[in-house]
Amino acid sequence: TKYFGNWKSPSKYERITDPYMAIKPVDENINTPDKPNAMFFASLPLQINDSHPDYAAMVIGNFMIGGGFLNSRLATRIRQKEGLSYGVGSWFQASSQDDSGNFGAYAIYAPENRDKVQKAFQEEISKVKTEGFTQSELDAARSGWIQGQVVNRAQDRALLGKLANNLRLDRDMNWDKALEEKIMKLSVADINKAMSTYLDPSKMVYVKAGDFEKAFKEVKP
């Protein structure tokens, strides 16, 4: 009332929905002259929410692909092994209210490495889809993910954001506890099944931006 006084909205509040939408694959290069670094983005819409039985498997699966794990598949291949990227990672998110989620990835690299970065990314996602993860990968990732949750709850900003979001969704911290318990019970087979079900590099949207005209002109004989 301090700022709005007696004002009343003429319309009833209605949440804007964000439903899942299937999209066609795209592979686009955007030339950005005079930029020393280039960016790679990949994205795949998913029909999933955070109450779905596969949600926990997707969370920890993404963590092993590139969601913050130091020995993630993408970091090991693209940054450490091949030295193609200054920074690489992935994300997975799923709505709490709509059947809508997203898997994606990014990489920062020298423009001349554009095709190598995309090839390495697609190969690693294909390996995850067809071969899956190992028990040792899961054990290490699960421990790291749980530790990350503990750290987040120790930070005021992150904790307040979580509590505010819980109020909006009519949840409490028991929801987070239940998610951690689900992740601790996951088997390698559970995660590999989810990866095989949801991930497909041939269906993703790829966008790369950088000074490609200059880079590829310079590497020509």
Secondary structure as UniProt FT lines:
FT   TURN            2..6
FT   STRAND          26..31
FT   TURN            33..34
FT   STRAND          38..46
FT   TURN            50..51
FT   TURN            53..54
FT   HELIX           55..65
FT   TURN            70..71
FT   HELIX           73..74
FT   HELIX           75..81
FT   STRAND          85..95
FT   STRAND          101..109
FT   HELIX           111..113
FT   HELIX           114..130
FT   HELIX           135..153
FT   HELIX           156..169
FT   HELIX           173..185
FT   HELIX           188..198
FT   HELIX           201..203
FT   STRAND          205..210
FT   HELIX           212..219
//
